[in-house]
Amino acid sequence: MDFNVKKLASDAGVFFTRAMQFTEEKLGQAEKTELDQHLENLIIKGDSTKNWTEKILRQTEVLLQPNPIDHTGARIEEFIYDKLDKKLPSKTTNAELLGHYMLDAASEFGADTPYGKTLVIVGEYEKRLGSAEREFLHTAAAGFLSPLRNFLEGDWKTIAKERRLLENRRLDLDICKARLKKAKLAEAKAALLSEEVDKAEHELRVAQTEFDRQAEVTRLLLEGISSTHLNHLRCLQDFAEAQATYYAQCHHYMQELQRELHRCSNASTSPQTSVASCPKPVSSAFLSGPSSSGDTSSSLSGPKAPGGLASDQMPTLVTGARKAKVLYDYDAHDGSELSLLADELITVYTVPGMDPDWLIGERGNEKGKVPVTYLELLS
């Protein structure tokens, strides 16, 4: 017990002395040993790396989990599983949950009804989108977030600890320098014996050795920041690739969903059933066509064309070759189709007996079928 009290008193004395030295340095009343420029630059680089890594980590978490305080308690659960060193169980995404709701609603309303059929189609694709999102979240967390957290919670904590120790060694060194200076001044006035000066010089040499050793340790750790940057570079590339793959999957699924809705819409052949058939996305290709009260009367006499125009109006829209602006990207599914890029201009026309949902598109020497709903016909 006596030993502990003495140690506590000694530690308190050292802390007080260091605090006094630090305060005097800030007030300009004591000299301060400056670190070499290389070590100072490494410290600045380390601080910058730590600060930006924290910001990137937090914002990436917001991107992947916009609302952490939700019914799942997502981040709290991740923290608990991480501390327990256990794998976080896979959770249902919002898109998957929406898909399940749609399928349940279809069962309630009747899967053979037009609305029920559409709910089934959209619900299945929502589940696919949710599954792709879940895979992306898992990949991003493992390949990008985890390395950033490991650096902040591992390497950086070690660096910060050694930097605090270096600062203490520097304060001790400057305290010894001040003591030696006072001892030599007193010796010059014959107020102290030479052994006091020798003692101060010995303490200074010890403090200088400890300071130099700690500076070297800190320098080596900070130089490792460059390796950290290279590791984070690879992780960032993997994250961008995973994100690109995820968005490509979403684009592909939405294209397939639109085609499914088109097929569902084309399943009916009579005007009465076409009204009750599965809904079809509206294209601006036909919104720019002529409309009048006469259009309504003519639509009652024959089968409907896509976009709500009567079949006898179609020749006024696609007779001969005309220009069309592509609204969305489209990937051809076979050799008879033409791939499209959003915002490009192509020439389109129709041929007798052709499906009214399709036109022939030409771009230079390329030719193939293109879906009408991806186009805006220009006058």
C-alpha positions as CSV (number, residue, x, y, z in Angstrom):
1,M,0.0,0.0,0.0
2,D,2.9,2.3,0.9
3,F,4.5,1.6,-2.5
4,N,1.3,2.4,-4.4
5,V,1.0,5.8,-2.5
6,K,4.6,6.7,-3.4
7,K,4.1,5.7,-7.0
8,L,0.9,7.7,-7.2
9,A,2.7,10.7,-5.7
10,S,5.6,10.3,-8.1
11,D,3.2,10.0,-11.2
12,A,1.3,13.1,-9.9
13,G,4.6,15.0,-9.6
14,V,5.7,14.0,-13.2
15,F,2.3,15.0,-14.5
16,F,2.4,18.4,-12.8
17,T,6.0,19.1,-14.0
18,R,5.0,18.2,-17.6
19,A,1.9,20.4,-17.3
20,M,4.0,23.3,-16.1
21,Q,6.4,22.8,-19.0
22,F,3.6,22.7,-21.5
23,T,2.0,25.8,-20.1
24,E,5.2,27.8,-20.1
25,E,5.8,26.7,-23.8
26,K,2.4,28.0,-24.8
27,L,3.0,31.3,-23.0
28,G,6.5,31.6,-24.6
29,Q,8.3,31.4,-21.3
30,A,10.2,28.1,-22.0
31,E,12.0,26.7,-25.0
32,K,10.5,23.8,-27.0
33,T,12.3,21.1,-28.8
34,E,11.1,21.0,-32.4
35,L,10.6,17.7,-34.3
36,D,12.5,17.3,-37.5
37,Q,10.6,18.4,-40.7
38,H,10.1,14.8,-42.0
39,L,8.4,13.7,-38.8
40,E,6.3,16.8,-38.7
41,N,5.1,16.1,-42.3
42,L,4.3,12.5,-41.4
43,I,2.2,13.7,-38.4
44,I,0.3,16.1,-40.7
45,K,-0.3,13.3,-43.2
46,G,-1.4,11.0,-40.5
47,D,-3.9,13.5,-39.0
48,S,-5.3,14.2,-42.4
49,T,-5.7,10.5,-43.2
50,K,-7.5,9.9,-39.9
51,N,-9.9,12.8,-40.3
52,W,-10.9,12.0,-43.9
53,T,-11.1,8.3,-43.2
54,E,-13.6,9.0,-40.5
55,K,-15.7,11.3,-42.8
56,I,-15.7,8.8,-45.7
57,L,-16.6,6.0,-43.3
58,R,-19.5,7.9,-41.8
59,Q,-20.9,9.1,-45.2
60,T,-20.6,5.6,-46.7
61,E,-22.6,4.2,-43.8
62,V,-25.2,6.8,-44.4
63,L,-25.3,5.9,-48.1
64,L,-25.6,2.2,-47.4
65,Q,-27.9,2.6,-44.4
66,P,-29.7,6.0,-44.7
67,N,-31.8,5.5,-41.6
68,P,-29.9,3.7,-38.9
69,I,-32.6,4.3,-36.2
70,D,-35.2,2.1,-37.9
71,H,-37.2,-0.9,-36.7
72,T,-34.1,-3.2,-37.2
73,G,-31.7,-1.1,-35.1
74,A,-29.2,-1.8,-37.9
75,R,-26.1,-0.1,-36.7
76,I,-26.5,-1.1,-33.1
77,E,-27.0,-4.7,-34.1
78,E,-23.9,-4.5,-36.3
79,F,-21.9,-3.1,-33.4
80,I,-23.0,-5.8,-31.0
81,Y,-22.2,-8.6,-33.4
82,D,-18.9,-7.1,-34.2
83,K,-17.9,-6.9,-30.5
84,L,-19.1,-10.5,-30.1
85,D,-17.0,-11.5,-33.1
86,K,-20.0,-13.1,-34.7
87,K,-21.3,-12.9,-38.3
88,L,-24.2,-10.5,-38.7
89,P,-27.3,-12.5,-40.0
90,S,-28.6,-11.5,-43.4
91,K,-31.6,-9.1,-43.1
92,T,-34.5,-8.5,-45.5
93,T,-34.1,-5.3,-47.5
94,N,-36.9,-2.8,-48.0
95,A,-37.3,-3.8,-51.7
96,E,-37.6,-7.5,-50.7
97,L,-40.2,-6.6,-48.1
98,L,-42.1,-4.6,-50.6
99,G,-42.0,-7.5,-53.0
100,H,-43.4,-9.9,-50.3
101,Y,-46.2,-7.4,-49.6
102,M,-47.1,-7.2,-53.3
103,L,-47.2,-11.0,-53.6
104,D,-49.4,-11.3,-50.5
105,A,-51.7,-8.6,-51.9
106,A,-51.9,-10.5,-55.2
107,S,-53.0,-13.6,-53.3
108,E,-55.7,-11.5,-51.5
109,F,-57.0,-9.9,-54.7
110,G,-56.6,-12.9,-56.9
111,A,-53.5,-13.7,-58.9
112,D,-55.6,-14.3,-62.0
113,T,-57.0,-10.7,-62.1
114,P,-55.2,-8.0,-64.1
115,Y,-54.2,-6.1,-61.0
116,G,-53.1,-9.3,-59.2
117,K,-51.0,-10.5,-62.2
118,T,-49.2,-7.1,-62.3
119,L,-48.6,-7.3,-58.5
120,V,-47.0,-10.7,-59.0
121,I,-44.8,-9.5,-61.8
122,V,-43.6,-6.3,-60.0
123,G,-43.3,-8.0,-56.7
124,E,-41.0,-10.7,-58.1
125,Y,-38.7,-8.0,-59.6
126,E,-38.8,-6.0,-56.3
127,K,-37.5,-9.1,-54.6
128,R,-34.7,-9.4,-57.2
129,L,-33.8,-5.8,-56.7
130,G,-33.8,-6.3,-52.9
131,S,-31.6,-9.4,-53.2
132,A,-29.1,-7.4,-55.4
133,E,-29.1,-4.6,-52.8
134,R,-28.4,-7.1,-50.0
135,E,-25.5,-8.6,-51.9
136,F,-24.1,-5.1,-52.6
137,L,-24.4,-4.1,-48.9
138,H,-22.6,-7.2,-47.8
139,T,-19.8,-6.7,-50.3
140,A,-19.4,-3.0,-49.5
141,A,-19.4,-3.7,-45.7
142,A,-16.8,-6.5,-46.0
143,G,-14.5,-5.0,-48.6
144,F,-14.7,-1.3,-47.9
145,L,-16.1,-0.4,-44.5
146,S,-14.3,-3.0,-42.5
147,P,-10.8,-2.0,-43.6
148,L,-11.6,1.7,-42.8
149,R,-12.9,0.7,-39.4
150,N,-9.9,-1.6,-38.8
151,F,-7.5,1.3,-39.5
152,L,-9.3,3.7,-37.2
153,E,-9.8,1.2,-34.4
154,G,-6.4,-0.6,-34.7
155,D,-3.5,1.1,-36.5
156,W,-4.5,4.7,-35.7
157,K,-5.1,4.0,-32.0
158,T,-1.5,2.5,-31.8
159,I,-0.1,5.6,-33.6
160,A,-2.0,8.0,-31.3
161,K,-0.7,6.2,-28.3
162,E,2.9,6.4,-29.5
163,R,2.5,10.0,-30.4
164,R,1.2,10.8,-26.9
165,L,4.3,9.0,-25.5
166,L,6.5,11.0,-27.9
167,E,5.0,14.2,-26.6
168,N,5.7,13.2,-23.0
169,R,9.3,12.3,-23.9
170,R,9.7,15.7,-25.5
171,L,8.4,17.5,-22.4
172,D,10.7,15.4,-20.2
173,L,13.6,16.3,-22.5
174,D,12.8,20.0,-22.3
175,I,12.4,19.8,-18.6
176,C,15.9,18.3,-18.3
177,K,17.3,21.0,-20.6
178,A,15.8,23.7,-18.4
179,R,17.3,22.0,-15.2
180,L,20.7,21.8,-16.7
181,K,20.6,25.4,-17.8
182,K,19.6,26.5,-14.3
183,A,22.3,24.2,-12.8
184,K,25.0,25.7,-15.0
185,L,23.8,29.2,-14.2
186,A,24.0,28.5,-10.4
187,E,27.4,26.9,-10.8
188,A,28.7,30.0,-12.4
189,K,27.5,31.9,-9.4
190,A,29.2,29.3,-7.1
191,A,25.9,28.4,-5.6
192,L,26.0,24.7,-6.6
193,L,28.6,22.0,-6.6
194,S,29.8,20.5,-9.9
195,E,28.1,17.2,-9.1
196,E,24.7,18.8,-9.4
197,V,25.6,19.8,-13.0
198,D,26.8,16.3,-13.7
199,K,23.5,14.9,-12.5
200,A,21.6,17.3,-14.7
201,E,23.7,16.4,-17.7
202,H,23.2,12.7,-17.1
203,E,19.4,13.2,-16.8
204,L,19.5,15.2,-20.1
205,R,21.4,12.4,-21.9
206,V,18.9,9.8,-20.7
207,A,15.9,12.0,-21.7
208,Q,17.5,12.7,-25.1
209,T,18.0,8.9,-25.7
210,E,14.4,8.1,-24.8
211,F,13.1,10.9,-26.9
212,D,15.2,9.8,-30.0
213,R,14.0,6.2,-29.5
214,Q,10.4,7.2,-29.3
215,A,10.7,9.6,-32.2
216,E,12.0,6.7,-34.3
217,V,9.1,4.4,-33.3
218,T,6.6,7.1,-34.1
219,R,8.2,7.8,-37.4
220,L,8.1,4.1,-38.5
221,L,4.4,3.8,-37.6
222,L,3.6,7.0,-39.4
223,E,5.5,5.9,-42.5
224,G,3.1,3.0,-42.6
225,I,0.3,5.4,-43.5
226,S,1.5,5.1,-47.1
227,S,0.8,1.4,-47.1
228,T,-2.6,2.1,-45.6
229,H,-3.4,4.4,-48.5
230,L,-2.5,1.7,-51.0
231,N,-4.7,-0.8,-49.1
232,H,-7.6,1.7,-49.0
233,L,-7.1,2.4,-52.7
234,R,-7.7,-1.3,-53.5
235,C,-10.7,-1.3,-51.3
236,L,-12.1,1.8,-52.9
237,Q,-11.7,0.2,-56.4
238,D,-13.5,-2.9,-55.2
239,F,-16.3,-0.7,-53.7
240,A,-16.7,1.2,-57.0
241,E,-16.8,-2.1,-58.9
242,A,-19.4,-3.6,-56.5
243,Q,-21.5,-0.4,-56.8
244,A,-21.3,-0.5,-60.7
245,T,-22.3,-4.2,-60.7
246,Y,-25.3,-3.4,-58.4
247,Y,-26.6,-0.6,-60.5
248,A,-26.1,-2.7,-63.7
249,Q,-28.2,-5.4,-62.1
250,C,-30.9,-2.9,-61.2
251,H,-30.9,-1.5,-64.7
252,H,-31.2,-5.0,-66.2
253,Y,-34.0,-6.0,-63.9
254,M,-36.0,-2.8,-64.6
255,Q,-35.6,-3.4,-68.4
256,E,-36.9,-7.0,-67.9
257,L,-39.8,-5.7,-65.8
258,Q,-40.8,-3.2,-68.5
259,R,-40.8,-5.9,-71.1
260,E,-42.9,-8.2,-68.8
261,L,-45.4,-5.4,-68.4
262,H,-45.5,-4.8,-72.2
263,R,-46.2,-8.5,-72.8
264,C,-48.9,-8.4,-70.1
265,S,-50.4,-5.4,-71.8
266,N,-50.4,-7.1,-75.2
267,A,-52.0,-10.3,-73.9
268,S,-55.5,-8.9,-74.7
269,T,-56.9,-8.5,-78.2
270,S,-60.3,-6.8,-77.7
271,P,-60.9,-3.2,-76.7
272,Q,-62.8,-4.3,-73.6
273,T,-60.1,-6.6,-72.3
274,S,-57.4,-4.2,-73.2
275,V,-58.8,-1.6,-70.8
276,A,-58.7,-4.2,-67.9
277,S,-55.4,-5.7,-68.9
278,C,-52.1,-5.1,-67.0
279,P,-51.0,-1.5,-67.0
280,K,-48.3,-0.4,-69.5
281,P,-45.8,2.4,-68.9
282,V,-46.8,5.5,-70.9
283,S,-44.3,6.7,-73.5
284,S,-43.9,10.3,-74.6
285,A,-43.5,8.9,-78.1
286,F,-47.3,9.1,-78.5
287,L,-48.0,12.0,-76.3
288,S,-46.7,14.3,-79.0
289,G,-49.1,13.0,-81.6
290,P,-52.3,14.8,-82.7
291,S,-55.4,14.5,-80.5
292,S,-58.9,15.8,-81.0
293,S,-62.5,15.0,-80.3
294,G,-62.5,12.9,-83.5
295,D,-59.8,10.7,-82.1
296,T,-62.1,9.6,-79.4
297,S,-64.8,8.5,-81.8
298,S,-62.4,6.7,-84.1
299,S,-60.9,4.8,-81.1
300,L,-64.3,3.2,-80.4
301,S,-64.4,1.6,-83.9
302,G,-61.2,-0.5,-83.9
303,P,-58.5,-2.1,-81.7
304,K,-56.4,0.2,-79.6
305,A,-52.7,0.9,-80.6
306,P,-50.1,1.5,-77.9
307,G,-50.4,4.7,-75.9
308,G,-54.2,4.9,-76.4
309,L,-54.3,5.8,-80.1
310,A,-56.5,4.0,-82.6
311,S,-54.9,1.7,-85.1
312,D,-56.0,3.9,-88.0
313,Q,-54.0,6.7,-86.5
314,M,-50.7,4.8,-86.5
315,P,-49.9,5.6,-90.2
316,T,-49.8,9.3,-89.3
317,L,-47.2,8.6,-86.6
318,V,-44.9,6.2,-88.5
319,T,-45.7,6.5,-92.1
320,G,-42.4,6.7,-94.0
321,A,-39.0,7.3,-92.3
322,R,-38.8,9.9,-89.5
323,K,-36.5,10.8,-86.7
324,A,-36.9,9.7,-83.2
325,K,-35.1,10.5,-79.9
326,V,-34.2,7.6,-77.7
327,L,-35.5,8.0,-74.1
328,Y,-33.7,5.2,-72.4
329,D,-30.8,2.8,-73.0
330,Y,-31.9,-0.5,-74.5
331,D,-29.8,-3.7,-75.0
332,A,-30.7,-5.8,-78.0
333,H,-31.7,-9.4,-77.1
334,D,-31.1,-11.0,-80.5
335,G,-29.8,-10.2,-83.9
336,S,-33.1,-8.8,-85.1
337,E,-33.1,-5.9,-82.5
338,L,-31.0,-2.7,-82.4
339,S,-29.3,-1.5,-79.2
340,L,-30.1,2.0,-78.2
341,L,-28.4,4.7,-76.1
342,A,-30.4,7.4,-74.3
343,D,-30.6,10.8,-76.1
344,E,-29.3,9.6,-79.4
345,L,-31.3,10.3,-82.7
346,I,-32.2,7.4,-85.0
347,T,-34.4,7.0,-88.1
348,V,-37.5,4.8,-87.6
349,Y,-40.3,3.4,-89.8
350,T,-42.8,0.5,-89.8
351,V,-43.5,-2.3,-92.2
352,P,-46.8,-4.0,-92.9
353,G,-47.9,-6.6,-90.4
354,M,-45.4,-5.5,-87.8
355,D,-46.2,-5.6,-84.1
356,P,-47.4,-2.0,-83.3
357,D,-45.2,-2.0,-80.1
358,W,-42.1,-2.1,-82.3
359,L,-40.5,-0.1,-85.2
360,I,-37.6,-0.6,-87.5
361,G,-34.7,1.6,-86.4
362,E,-31.7,2.7,-88.4
363,R,-28.4,4.2,-87.2
364,G,-25.9,4.5,-90.0
365,N,-25.4,1.0,-91.4
366,E,-27.1,-0.6,-88.4
367,K,-30.7,-1.7,-88.6
368,G,-33.0,-3.6,-86.3
369,K,-36.3,-3.7,-84.3
370,V,-36.7,-1.1,-81.5
371,P,-39.4,-0.8,-78.8
372,V,-41.8,2.1,-79.3
373,T,-41.9,2.9,-75.6
374,Y,-38.2,3.7,-75.6
375,L,-38.7,6.5,-78.3
376,E,-40.0,10.0,-78.7
377,L,-41.1,10.5,-82.3
378,L,-40.1,13.9,-83.6
379,S,-42.2,15.9,-86.0
